[in-house]
Amino acid sequence: MLCVLPYVCCMALYAAIVAVHKDVLCPFTPDSLWYADVARFLSGGEGFRCNITLASDPTSVPRPFYGWPPLYPAIGALLIRLGVDSLLAMRIVSIAAFVALPVPLLALGIRLWGLIPAVAATLWVPLWPTMFSLSGQALSESLFLVFVAWTLAVVAKDATTVHHPVRAGLLLGAAGLTRLAGAVFVPALALSLLQKRNGFRAKDAIIAVGAFMGTAGLWVARNSLATGAPSGFEEPAQSLRLIPVITASVQRAFWEMTSLGNVGLVLADRWKLVLPVLAVLTVILGFYRTSGSRILVLWAAVYLVGISWLRTKGPFDSPSGGRTLAPTLMLTAFWLAGNLGAVTWRSRRRAEQVVAGALLAVLWAGLLYGRARDVGGPASTPRRHASLRNAHCRQWSCWIGSPLLMRRS
């Protein structure tokens, strides 16, 4: 019973964050309405169809084929069949996934650092602004992050070994069936499985990649044959260069690290000076000593570069969009808090403990204060915030078209 308690406590905090957002954020975005429409068609046995077209696609509606990954709307369709409203069904799936996220994160953290640092890292993740805002949204990111974390929990058996290549490939395939960005993690998965204590295991990497291709890869092949594009539609390139996009993403990560007003902005503006300082702290505090933690850094770095490259090729709203960066931010937050906690609780060197504990306390304080302002500011002016929230929701609804909120006769 005691071994279950940390999981219950962490899930309770994530659920509390969702409850906070019930009255603070508009839960629906254009993508939410899109997912709901697809799930509604699917629940009626009409396949993957959608009433929404892109600005660059004048095809008449409803579209006979829907190209986004199917897992998230398919789960929502099951709830719709039970009589749940389509938008509410998609939000329920997203919230349930967010509340379940501590399970794979905590399992992974316990293997890497022990119980107390793992709990500290798991509780820290939802306090980063992007993760905080995703908690109440009707979007696929939460489900995607669960599968990514679950894959890592399978890959990192302990600090020095990896195992279960088939299971890891299938779980990452499920992530790819939730968001196509799951394919960005395939190189990280292969590299993680190649390196073992007793040498290189190419067979494990090949098996894992094969399992991924047998799941998400089949969906991409189907899309490409049916529509001529992996995602079901083509978008013009953004005319962006890779390095500026990576730079913008790094700046976003530094801002989210504290999100404490101007402090986060200073970190973002001075990131070239901050990076060497963090590198020195990494060496001093011994972050590099735990090979399991290096897997987290590898996955975060591969995703950052991969998703930045994709931004130069296709439909992304901004160079440093938080939702697209969510996996990098989650892995970075988890790695940083877990390692700081491990050094604070387990290091035999007093100086290391003091430095790590002080840094952990400062960052915790910044994140807590930032989220308190996010919630407390609107709460102090409820009428003004309500009008802003309603205007925001109306803006998205008008952008898509109100008929999508109505059931078809």
C-alpha positions as CSV (number, residue, x, y, z in Angstrom):
1,M,0.0,0.0,0.0
2,L,2.8,2.4,0.8
3,C,4.4,1.9,-2.6
4,V,1.1,3.2,-4.2
5,L,0.9,6.3,-2.0
6,P,3.5,8.4,-4.0
7,Y,1.6,7.8,-7.2
8,V,-1.7,8.7,-5.7
9,C,-0.3,11.9,-4.2
10,C,1.3,13.0,-7.5
11,M,-1.9,12.2,-9.4
12,A,-3.9,14.2,-6.9
13,L,-1.7,17.3,-7.5
14,Y,-2.1,17.0,-11.2
15,A,-5.9,16.7,-10.8
16,A,-5.9,19.8,-8.6
17,I,-4.2,21.7,-11.3
18,V,-6.9,20.6,-13.7
19,A,-9.5,21.8,-11.2
20,V,-7.8,25.2,-11.0
21,H,-8.1,25.5,-14.8
22,K,-11.8,24.7,-14.8
23,D,-12.5,28.4,-14.1
24,V,-9.3,30.0,-15.4
25,L,-8.7,28.9,-18.9
26,C,-10.8,28.4,-22.1
27,P,-10.5,24.7,-22.7
28,F,-11.2,24.7,-26.4
29,T,-9.0,25.8,-29.3
30,P,-9.4,25.4,-33.1
31,D,-7.7,22.0,-32.9
32,S,-10.1,21.0,-30.1
33,L,-13.0,21.6,-32.4
34,W,-11.3,19.7,-35.2
35,Y,-10.6,16.7,-33.0
36,A,-14.2,16.7,-31.7
37,D,-15.6,16.8,-35.3
38,V,-13.5,13.8,-36.4
39,A,-14.5,11.9,-33.2
40,R,-18.2,12.6,-33.9
41,F,-17.9,11.3,-37.4
42,L,-16.0,8.2,-36.2
43,S,-18.5,7.5,-33.4
44,G,-21.2,7.3,-36.1
45,G,-19.3,4.8,-38.1
46,E,-18.5,7.2,-40.9
47,G,-14.7,6.8,-40.7
48,F,-12.2,9.6,-40.4
49,R,-14.0,12.6,-41.9
50,C,-13.9,16.3,-40.9
51,N,-16.1,19.3,-41.6
52,I,-13.1,21.7,-41.2
53,T,-10.8,22.8,-44.0
54,L,-7.5,24.6,-43.8
55,A,-7.2,28.1,-45.2
56,S,-4.8,26.7,-47.9
57,D,-7.2,23.8,-48.8
58,P,-10.4,24.9,-50.6
59,T,-11.7,21.3,-50.8
60,S,-15.5,21.2,-50.2
61,V,-16.6,19.7,-46.9
62,P,-17.0,17.2,-45.4
63,R,-13.6,15.8,-46.3
64,P,-13.7,12.1,-47.2
65,F,-10.4,11.4,-45.4
66,Y,-8.8,12.8,-42.3
67,G,-5.1,12.7,-42.1
68,W,-4.2,13.4,-38.5
69,P,-3.2,10.5,-36.2
70,P,-6.2,8.5,-35.2
71,L,-5.7,7.5,-31.5
72,Y,-6.9,10.6,-29.7
73,P,-10.1,11.1,-31.6
74,A,-10.8,7.3,-31.6
75,I,-10.7,7.2,-27.8
76,G,-13.0,10.3,-27.7
77,A,-15.4,8.5,-30.1
78,L,-15.8,5.7,-27.6
79,L,-17.1,8.3,-25.0
80,I,-19.3,9.9,-27.6
81,R,-21.0,6.5,-28.2
82,L,-21.8,6.5,-24.5
83,G,-23.7,9.8,-24.9
84,V,-21.0,12.3,-24.0
85,D,-20.9,15.6,-25.9
86,S,-18.1,15.5,-28.5
87,L,-16.1,18.5,-27.1
88,L,-16.5,17.3,-23.6
89,A,-15.4,13.8,-24.6
90,M,-12.1,15.1,-26.1
91,R,-11.5,17.1,-22.9
92,I,-12.1,14.1,-20.7
93,V,-9.6,12.1,-22.6
94,S,-7.0,14.9,-22.4
95,I,-7.6,15.5,-18.7
96,A,-7.4,11.7,-17.9
97,A,-4.1,11.5,-19.7
98,F,-2.7,14.5,-17.9
99,V,-3.7,13.0,-14.5
100,A,-2.1,9.7,-15.5
101,L,1.2,11.3,-16.5
102,P,2.8,11.0,-13.0
103,V,2.6,7.2,-13.2
104,P,5.3,6.7,-15.9
105,L,7.2,9.7,-14.8
106,L,7.4,8.5,-11.2
107,A,8.3,5.0,-12.3
108,L,11.1,6.3,-14.4
109,G,12.4,8.7,-11.7
110,I,12.5,6.1,-9.0
111,R,14.7,3.9,-11.2
112,L,17.0,6.8,-12.0
113,W,17.3,8.7,-8.7
114,G,15.2,7.1,-5.9
115,L,11.8,7.9,-4.4
116,I,12.2,11.4,-3.0
117,P,14.0,13.0,-6.0
118,A,11.5,11.2,-8.3
119,V,8.6,12.7,-6.5
120,A,10.2,16.2,-6.5
121,A,10.8,15.9,-10.3
122,T,7.3,14.6,-11.0
123,L,5.6,17.4,-9.0
124,W,7.8,20.0,-10.7
125,V,6.8,19.1,-14.3
126,P,3.3,20.5,-14.3
127,L,4.4,23.9,-12.9
128,W,6.2,24.8,-16.1
129,P,3.9,27.2,-17.9
130,T,3.3,25.1,-21.0
131,M,2.6,22.0,-19.0
132,F,0.4,24.0,-16.7
133,S,-1.7,25.4,-19.5
134,L,-2.1,22.0,-21.2
135,S,-3.8,20.4,-18.1
136,G,-7.3,21.5,-18.9
137,Q,-7.2,21.7,-22.7
138,A,-9.0,19.4,-25.1
139,L,-5.8,18.6,-27.0
140,S,-3.8,15.5,-27.9
141,E,-0.6,16.6,-26.2
142,S,-1.3,15.1,-22.8
143,L,-1.9,11.6,-24.3
144,F,1.2,12.0,-26.4
145,L,3.3,12.9,-23.4
146,V,2.0,9.9,-21.4
147,F,3.2,7.5,-24.2
148,V,6.6,9.3,-24.5
149,A,7.1,9.1,-20.7
150,W,6.0,5.5,-20.7
151,T,8.4,4.6,-23.5
152,L,11.3,6.1,-21.5
153,A,10.2,4.2,-18.4
154,V,10.5,1.0,-20.4
155,V,13.8,1.9,-22.0
156,A,15.6,3.0,-18.8
157,K,15.5,-0.1,-16.7
158,D,17.9,1.5,-14.4
159,A,20.8,3.9,-14.5
160,T,23.0,1.8,-16.8
161,T,20.9,-0.6,-18.8
162,V,18.0,-0.7,-21.2
163,H,15.5,-3.4,-22.0
164,H,12.2,-4.4,-23.7
165,P,12.8,-3.1,-27.3
166,V,9.5,-4.4,-28.6
167,R,7.5,-2.8,-25.8
168,A,9.4,0.4,-26.3
169,G,8.8,0.5,-30.0
170,L,5.1,-0.2,-29.6
171,L,4.7,2.5,-27.0
172,L,6.5,5.0,-29.1
173,G,4.3,3.8,-32.0
174,A,1.2,4.7,-29.9
175,A,2.7,8.1,-29.3
176,G,3.1,8.4,-33.1
177,L,-0.6,7.4,-33.5
178,T,-1.4,10.3,-31.2
179,R,0.9,12.9,-32.8
180,L,3.1,12.5,-35.8
181,A,5.9,14.2,-33.9
182,G,6.4,10.8,-32.2
183,A,8.6,9.9,-35.2
184,V,11.1,12.6,-34.1
185,F,11.9,10.4,-31.1
186,V,12.8,7.3,-33.2
187,P,16.5,8.2,-33.5
188,A,16.7,8.8,-29.7
189,L,15.1,5.4,-29.1
190,A,17.5,3.7,-31.4
191,L,20.6,5.4,-29.8
192,S,19.3,4.6,-26.3
193,L,19.0,0.9,-27.2
194,L,22.3,0.7,-29.0
195,Q,24.2,1.6,-25.8
196,K,24.3,-1.0,-23.1
197,R,26.6,-1.8,-20.2
198,N,28.2,-4.7,-22.1
199,G,28.5,-3.1,-25.5
200,F,26.3,-2.2,-28.4
201,R,23.1,-4.1,-29.3
202,A,22.1,-3.3,-32.8
203,K,19.4,-6.0,-32.7
204,D,17.5,-4.2,-30.0
205,A,17.5,-0.9,-31.9
206,I,16.3,-2.6,-35.1
207,I,13.5,-4.5,-33.3
208,A,12.3,-1.3,-31.6
209,V,12.3,0.8,-34.8
210,G,10.5,-2.1,-36.5
211,A,7.8,-2.1,-33.8
212,F,7.3,1.6,-34.3
213,M,7.1,1.3,-38.1
214,G,4.6,-1.5,-37.6
215,T,2.2,0.8,-35.8
216,A,2.6,4.5,-36.6
217,G,4.5,3.8,-39.8
218,L,1.5,2.0,-41.2
219,W,-0.7,5.0,-40.6
220,V,1.8,7.3,-42.3
221,A,2.0,4.9,-45.3
222,R,-1.8,4.9,-45.5
223,N,-1.9,8.7,-45.4
224,S,0.7,9.0,-48.0
225,L,-1.0,6.6,-50.4
226,A,-4.5,8.2,-49.9
227,T,-3.6,11.9,-49.8
228,G,0.0,12.2,-51.1
229,A,1.3,13.5,-47.7
230,P,2.3,11.8,-44.5
231,S,0.0,14.0,-42.4
232,G,-2.9,14.0,-44.9
233,F,-2.3,17.5,-46.2
234,E,0.6,19.6,-47.4
235,E,1.4,23.1,-46.0
236,P,3.9,25.6,-47.5
237,A,7.3,25.9,-45.8
238,Q,7.7,28.6,-43.3
239,S,10.9,30.0,-44.9
240,L,12.7,29.7,-41.6
241,R,16.3,28.6,-41.0
242,L,17.1,25.9,-38.5
243,I,19.5,27.7,-36.1
244,P,17.2,30.7,-35.5
245,V,14.3,28.3,-34.7
246,I,16.5,26.3,-32.3
247,T,17.6,29.5,-30.7
248,A,14.0,30.7,-30.2
249,S,13.1,27.3,-28.7
250,V,16.1,27.5,-26.3
251,Q,15.0,31.0,-25.3
252,R,11.5,29.7,-24.6
253,A,12.9,26.9,-22.4
254,F,14.9,29.4,-20.4
255,W,11.9,31.6,-19.9
256,E,9.8,28.7,-18.7
257,M,12.6,27.6,-16.3
258,T,11.6,30.3,-13.8
259,S,8.7,32.0,-15.5
260,L,9.1,34.6,-12.7
261,G,8.4,37.8,-14.6
262,N,11.5,39.6,-15.8
263,V,13.8,36.9,-14.4
264,G,12.7,34.4,-17.0
265,L,13.0,37.1,-19.7
266,V,16.6,37.9,-18.6
267,L,17.5,34.2,-18.8
268,A,16.0,34.0,-22.3
269,D,17.8,37.2,-23.5
270,R,21.1,36.2,-22.0
271,W,20.9,32.5,-22.9
272,K,24.4,32.5,-24.4
273,L,25.9,33.5,-21.1
274,V,23.6,31.2,-19.1
275,L,24.4,28.0,-21.0
276,P,28.1,27.9,-19.9
277,V,27.1,28.5,-16.3
278,L,24.6,25.6,-16.4
279,A,27.3,23.5,-18.1
280,V,29.7,24.2,-15.2
281,L,27.0,23.5,-12.7
282,T,26.2,20.2,-14.5
283,V,29.8,19.1,-14.1
284,I,30.2,20.4,-10.5
285,L,27.0,18.7,-9.4
286,G,27.7,15.5,-11.2
287,F,24.6,15.4,-13.4
288,Y,26.7,13.5,-16.1
289,R,27.4,10.6,-13.7
290,T,24.0,9.0,-14.1
291,S,23.7,7.4,-17.5
292,G,19.9,7.0,-17.2
293,S,19.7,10.8,-16.8
294,R,21.8,11.2,-20.0
295,I,19.0,9.3,-21.8
296,L,16.6,12.2,-20.8
297,V,19.0,14.8,-22.2
298,L,19.5,12.8,-25.4
299,W,15.7,12.5,-26.0
300,A,15.1,16.2,-25.2
301,A,18.0,17.3,-27.5
302,V,16.9,15.1,-30.4
303,Y,13.3,16.3,-30.2
304,L,14.4,19.9,-30.0
305,V,16.5,19.7,-33.1
306,G,14.0,17.5,-34.9
307,I,10.9,19.5,-34.2
308,S,12.8,22.7,-35.0
309,W,13.7,21.3,-38.4
310,L,10.1,20.3,-39.1
311,R,9.1,23.9,-38.3
312,T,11.2,25.0,-41.2
313,K,9.2,22.7,-43.5
314,G,5.6,22.7,-42.4
315,P,2.6,23.9,-40.5
316,F,3.7,25.3,-37.2
317,D,2.3,28.4,-35.6
318,S,5.6,30.0,-34.2
319,P,9.3,29.2,-33.9
320,S,8.9,28.5,-30.2
321,G,5.4,27.3,-29.8
322,G,5.0,25.8,-26.4
323,R,2.6,23.0,-27.4
324,T,5.0,21.8,-30.0
325,L,7.9,22.1,-27.5
326,A,6.0,20.4,-24.7
327,P,8.1,17.1,-24.8
328,T,11.4,19.0,-24.7
329,L,10.1,21.1,-21.8
330,M,8.8,18.1,-19.9
331,L,12.0,16.1,-20.3
332,T,14.2,19.1,-19.4
333,A,12.1,19.9,-16.3
334,F,12.1,16.3,-15.2
335,W,15.9,15.9,-15.8
336,L,16.8,19.1,-14.0
337,A,14.6,18.6,-10.9
338,G,15.5,14.9,-10.6
339,N,19.2,15.5,-10.8
340,L,19.1,18.5,-8.4
341,G,17.0,16.4,-6.0
342,A,19.4,13.4,-6.2
343,V,22.4,15.6,-5.5
344,T,20.6,17.3,-2.6
345,W,19.5,14.1,-1.0
346,R,22.3,11.6,-1.9
347,S,25.5,13.5,-2.5
348,R,28.3,12.8,0.0
349,R,29.8,16.2,-0.7
350,R,28.4,19.0,1.5
351,A,29.1,21.7,-1.0
352,E,27.3,19.9,-3.8
353,Q,24.3,19.4,-1.5
354,V,24.2,23.1,-0.6
355,V,24.5,24.4,-4.2
356,A,21.9,21.9,-5.6
357,G,19.5,22.5,-2.7
358,A,19.7,26.2,-3.1
359,L,19.2,26.1,-6.9
360,L,16.3,23.7,-6.5
361,A,14.6,25.9,-3.9
362,V,15.0,29.1,-6.0
363,L,13.6,27.4,-9.1
364,W,10.7,25.9,-7.1
365,A,9.9,29.3,-5.6
366,G,9.9,30.9,-9.0
367,L,7.6,28.3,-10.6
368,L,5.2,28.4,-7.7
369,Y,5.1,32.2,-7.7
370,G,4.6,32.3,-11.4
371,R,1.7,29.8,-11.3
372,A,0.1,31.6,-8.4
373,R,0.2,34.8,-10.4
374,D,-1.4,33.0,-13.3
375,V,-4.3,31.9,-11.2
376,G,-4.4,34.7,-8.6
377,G,-4.3,37.6,-11.1
378,P,-7.5,36.6,-13.0
379,A,-9.2,35.6,-9.7
380,S,-8.7,39.0,-8.3
381,T,-10.6,40.6,-11.2
382,P,-13.2,37.9,-12.0
383,R,-15.5,40.0,-14.1
384,R,-12.7,41.3,-16.3
385,H,-11.1,37.9,-16.7
386,A,-14.5,36.3,-17.5
387,S,-15.1,38.7,-20.3
388,L,-11.6,38.1,-21.6
389,R,-12.0,34.4,-21.5
390,N,-15.4,34.5,-23.2
391,A,-14.0,36.7,-25.9
392,H,-11.1,34.3,-26.4
393,C,-13.5,31.4,-26.7
394,R,-15.7,33.3,-29.1
395,Q,-12.7,34.2,-31.2
396,W,-11.8,30.5,-31.7
397,S,-15.4,29.5,-32.3
398,C,-15.9,32.1,-35.0
399,W,-12.6,31.2,-36.6
400,I,-13.8,27.6,-37.1
401,G,-17.5,28.3,-37.4
402,S,-20.3,27.7,-34.9
403,P,-22.1,25.0,-36.9
404,L,-19.3,22.6,-35.8
405,L,-20.6,22.9,-32.2
406,M,-23.9,21.5,-33.2
407,R,-24.8,17.8,-33.7
408,R,-25.7,16.8,-37.2
409,S,-29.4,15.9,-37.6
